[in-house]
Amino acid sequence: MKTLKNFIPAILFVSVLFLNSCENNMFQNPETKSGILPERFKVDIPGSLSREFKSAELKSADGNQSADTLNGNAIYSHLANFIAVGEGAADIVEVIIFTIAIYDIDEPMTLSFQGDDDHRVKNLVVEELSEYEGRTWEFGMTITDAESEGDADGGKALQIFWNTKPIEGIAILRPYHIDRIHNREALDAIFRIEYSEVGMNDYEAYMIVEIADMPMPDPRLNRFALHNLKMFVGKEGDRIDVYGNSDHPNAKFFTDKVGFSWSFVASGYDSQDIGVAEVGLPPSTMNETDRNILLNDYSIKKVLTEEVTQWFINNIGIRPDSADLAAYLHNAGAPGYFANKGFVQAGISPGEEYIDLVKAIQDLVPNNPKDVHDLSIEFK
């Protein structure tokens, strides 16, 4: 199994394009007043499901597992990174809201300010009773890059439509017009964040994150780059449910098949920082909504098994030993269990504290991969 052992990590250990965000002292300032701006605009995701892996965590064996078993952190690192990218988009919106709060936004107004990072002039307009998507919101705010207002997109950097009691709203963000320095390669990237404390079904708060048109690097440098993403995050007490898809049109494993959707459902406890996740890898353009097809027929273990088997046939002329292959991909079994240090084990629950999380993900279904592949976001 040496060929298999050396080749899979080389494919899976690929860096993901992360979103740039800025640090803001206002997060540490309890005296900051938000005025009419929303005080929150995201649901926090447990670190067990959304974290950045260190290289040592990806290359070392898990616990007492055999060296001939692929590390679980390596298998699930992309999922955690993609969820982190989605959460990072919501973080950026919150950072901008807290940043502009220094201008005492407590009524409809118009003002101009200089961007902290690119030092370009931004124009800000706040209006009452703003209409968007068939609703009239208490407030609407638009920020533009002043020099770009004559462009086809109007230079729009951020639009937020929101109500204050309870907090709910929609934010659309084009990072390029917020900060030309750090986002100069992401000219067309655009995010949409929907946040609500009105609740949905049993969720007391939820957010829906959409990301479209992220820059696609040369596949030889990063074949797993994220292009589009859509995910739902719901909070029910201490439990956080997450489901969605990330679209990777250049993703390729061991055969000529190109284009995969990371289709996932996950649930975790915020206080205990534990989580459970199930992942499928259907084709990125598959037009399908059936949970069984997305997560079982195209489970991460089945897809990797088929891909590796075909690679052996094409390149070595034999099928890999089925027992060796099954043992090596043992940690790809569903569901995967996680704690604050990452992957714990696959398939079998590590303890009773995970029981309700396993039940929760049975009711979650990813989005249609094709819908996410074709995702388009526009400003008002």
ABEGO torsion letter per residue (X at the ends): XAAAAAAAAAAABBBBBBBBBBBBAAAABAABBAEABBABABBBBBAAABBBBBAAAAABBBEABBAABBBAAAAAAAAAAAAAAAAAAAAAAAAAAAAAAAAGBABBBBBBBBBAAAGBBBBBBBBBGBBBGGBBBABBBBBBBAAAAABAAGGBABBBBBBAOBBBEBBBBBAAAABAAAAAABAABBBBBBBBAAEBEABABBBBBBBBGBBBBBAAABAABBABBBBBBBBBEABBBBBEBBBBAABBBABABBEBBBBBBBBBBAAAGBBBBBBBBBBAABBBABAAAAAAAABAAAAAAAAAAAAAAAAAGBBBBAAAAAAAAAAABOBBBBBAAEBABBGBBABAAAAAAAAAAAABBBBBAAAAAABBBBBX
